[in-house]
Amino acid sequence: MENCDQDVVLFKALADANRLSILERLTGGELCACVLLEELNISQSTLSHHMKILCEAGIVSCRKEGRWSHYSLNGDGLGKAENTVRNLLNAASVHKTNPDLRCI
């Protein structure tokens, strides 16, 4: 976890039920904000807040078309998230198999 600040932003973005719901919906492909608003039954300002956090974390991309924003999952950002979790799992595995590395 070389860049802890970026990891904190990422995990904060994932630590919200509405944002996880948005990410789940985006697994089917790009969605317009208007569709997300209807499906989530939240206000436009609330959706904007959540999307700003997801975009700043790098796991969602935004494309503007007229007055609407279209959102999609960002594979690069999600790959970085996956690597962070994988590194943690690998470190945990090393410590589990080598008890000499643990504190007593």
N, C-alpha and C positions, 0 to 999 in steps of 0.2 A: 504494500500500500504506500507507494512512493508519494502520491499526491493526495494526502488526507483531506484537504479542503474540498477538492472535487468529489471525493468519495462521500463526504458529508452531504454535499448538495444532492448527489444522486440518491442516497438512502433516505434523505428527508423527502425527496420527491416521491419515493415509493411508499412512504409511511403514511398514506392517506387512502381511505376507502374509495373516495370519489376518483382520485387519480388512478388507482388500480383498476377501477371500473372503466375509465376512459382508455387505459392501455389495453384492456381486454377487448373492448370494442374495436380498437385500431388494428387488432390482429387480423381482421378481415380485409384490411386495406384502408386507403385514404378515406376520410370522412370530412364532410363540411361541418363547420361549427353549428349550423342550423340543425343538422341531424343529431349531433351530440346534445344540443339543447333539448330537443324533443325527447330523446331516449333517456336522458338523465333527470329531466324535470327539475332543472336548476336555473337560476337567473343567468343572464348574459354576463354580468360582472363576475359572478362566481366562476363560470366557465373560463372567462378570460384569466382570472387569477390562477386557476389550476393549470391552464395551458402555458402560461408564462413560466411557471415553476418547472413543468415537464420539458419545455423547450430549453430553458436555462440549464437544466441537468443534462441536456444533450441526448435524451432518449426519444424525443418527439421532434419532428420537423414541421414547419409551417410554410404553406404556399398561399399567397394572396391571389384571389381572382375577383376583381371588382371589389365589392364591399365585404365579401365573405372570405374567411380563412379556411383553408383545407389542411387537415392534419394527418400525418402518417408517422409510423414508427421509424426511428432512425437506427438502422442496423449497426452503424459504427458505434453509436452511443451505447446501445444495448450490448454490443460485443465487449466494450470496456467494462460495463457492469458485470457481465459474465466472467471476465478475467479477474476482476476484483474478488468476486465470490470464490472462484476456482483457486486463487492464490491463498485465500483464507482456509479453504478446505485442505489444500495441500500442506499448509503449515500445521494445521491441526493433526493431520495424518502422521506427519513426521514426529510430532511430539508424542503422539499416542504410541507409536512403534518404538520410540527411543526414550524411555523414562528418564535417562540421565540428563535430558535437556529440560526437564520440568523442575520447578522449585520444590524444595522439601519443606 
